[in-house]
Amino acid sequence: MGLVPHALAPHIPRDENEKGTLMSSESGSLEALLDENRRFAPPPGFRDKANFGDPAVYERASKDREAYWADWAAQLDWFEPWHTVLEWSPPYAKWFLGGKLNVSHNCLDRHVQAGHADRKALIWEGEPGDTRTFTYGELLEEVCRFSNALKGLGVGKGDRVTIYLPMIPEAVVAMLACTRIGAIHSVVFGGFSPESLSDRNNDAQAKVLITADGGWRRGGVVPLKENADEALKASPTIEHCVVVRRGGELSEQVGATLQEGRDHWYHDLIADASTECAPEQMDAEDTMFILYTSGTTGKPKGVVHTTGGYLTQVYATTNAVFDLHDDDVYWCTADVGWITGHSYIVYGPLANRAQVMMYEGAPDTPDRGRFWQLCEKYGVTVFYTAPTAIRAFAKWGDDWPAKSDLSKLRLLGTVGEPINPEAWMWYHKVIGGERCPIVDTWWQTETGAIMITPLPGITETKPGTATRPFPGIEAKIMNDAGEERSAGYLAITSPWPSMLRTVWGDDQRFRDTYWSKWKDTYFPGDGAKLDDDGYFWILGRVDDVLNVAGHRIGTMEVESALVDHPSVAEAAVVGKKHEIKGESIAAFVTLKEGYDGTDELLAELREHVGKKIGAIAKPELIVFSADLPKTRSGKIMRRLLRDIAEGRAVGDTTTLADPAVVKRLQEQHEAEEG
Ligand code: PRX
């Protein structure tokens, strides 16, 4: 089976004059990437049974995109049908206008009513090895109970609820309960600090916070309630806090205290709650959730997703990309605190009546074989993880996966960052036994669902490329002027159902960030290249957003956290290549008069950033420097800092106000690296 050609590929000029924003210093390895010619056609046995095995779907979708998306939407239950598929008044899109539906109904009641009450919905294992399973019927009852409990706390349609939980079933229950009653959830990753949590509570003006006494991570306890208490001191809009008892040894160890009147145990609230709760009839364009993500300023943005379009696209992509069948056991290793957890642990899979695996803890606890033991134990067939994890597994060695029977796996996926061909090949050989297609899926918090991806029964894959836009999605590569090129910036050229609708409380930022670069075209902030087969190679961010172990962090956020420390006068943060994490954080710090760059201060600054943002944002490298390389107009030259951090020859310094700064910094950096 040959490649499915991309209609645009042959016509696009290569613009040699394109500016060096796109990783000029790495062009060597880039060329190597594009020479990657290993090809992997879908195994015939896979293709024959796949939900999508006929490439005609691409043509059908592009001929009439609205009809194509309406076909997907029609597979869901609607209380009232839509009258118009799409209203596009750039940059504002509305999908399925007039339609009314409920997300939790579509993820639960729909399947129970169709006779699948006893089918497994959620198969959960905690880090210490405790297990819980919910059938679709049981999950529906639990969700109804908690929906009623939330109503009892005064939560209604449109109210914001923050969810700050570990990877336990109640996280899924809480999200679905919000959607059932029309409350807008804002899930905050459990690794974020109290300050990050209160910032998000305040930005969303959340009324209720749902947390747990704690969660397990790498054998240690994450003290979520303690963090929540700290955050609540600065979260005036929160009226009630619901606390899940994680149970077992953890709860005894933590011994969380509840504040009378404000705090409530989850198990107390649901004990007498009714197992019936009529789902709220939501308008397709009612806000479903907010999810905060890092951008190029110090303040994360609340990405807003609405109900009908979001559910339609996560439903469609889960169905087509993960090729789910009745006997599949599906496992996505993300955390529900990120968009991947929202779309591909909760909403997409449950809307598809999947049997969803969920694991609380770390991949190396109690040993480095944990994921593979889980795959064997639960018979996982479809497995979705991040390149950073794959690189770590590869480094830990083939012996770990070899100890477990992985023969049930039939499809593998990756997401979150570019996957290097070596990691792809390792995944293919060692985990996939050379028989499983790999879907490298490109998308973002803002896109809500997968946008560029192979279809596993159709697409011939090549290691390192996300291949082609999903049917019904239109993408191009453009230069600054908005002209189509084979190398430049990735651009999404028409609206898609699960697109973000705005930034919560800051519509101007929505317009500026995504819609001001080109006319009526979405700017995702990634660099990309198109190869001769019309495949998209996503190269990473072109803005000041870092991708550290698949986590998005803004350089400005880290800089703001650093200058918040009394010793710091100025800070510049850049990404530094990292073998496992993809990127790590390097900070160049100028101290105020009277402070010395001691090892103690260095450790204190790292801790300070951890406290302000969360452990994921702690800089790996801090270089103290008397001054930073600036242009004569005072702009910090990050390109030079990246060169220094990665130990490369430093590029052009002629525009520097003081060229000697670079030499001093290099010496300093060498001294720090030891
Ligand atoms: O740079 C791209 C990278 O992750 C960014 C989006 O991050 P976030 O909103 O946190 O969502 C991550 C999970 C969807 C993108 O702008 N990225 C994501 N997937 C890929 C990728 N880069 C290359 N290949 C991918 N498959």
Residues whose N, C-alpha, C, O or C-beta is under 5 A from the ligand:
A	BS01	PRX	T340 T414 V415 G416 E417 P418 D440 T441 W442 W443 Q444 T445 E446 A466 P524 D526 I538 G540 R541 G550 R552
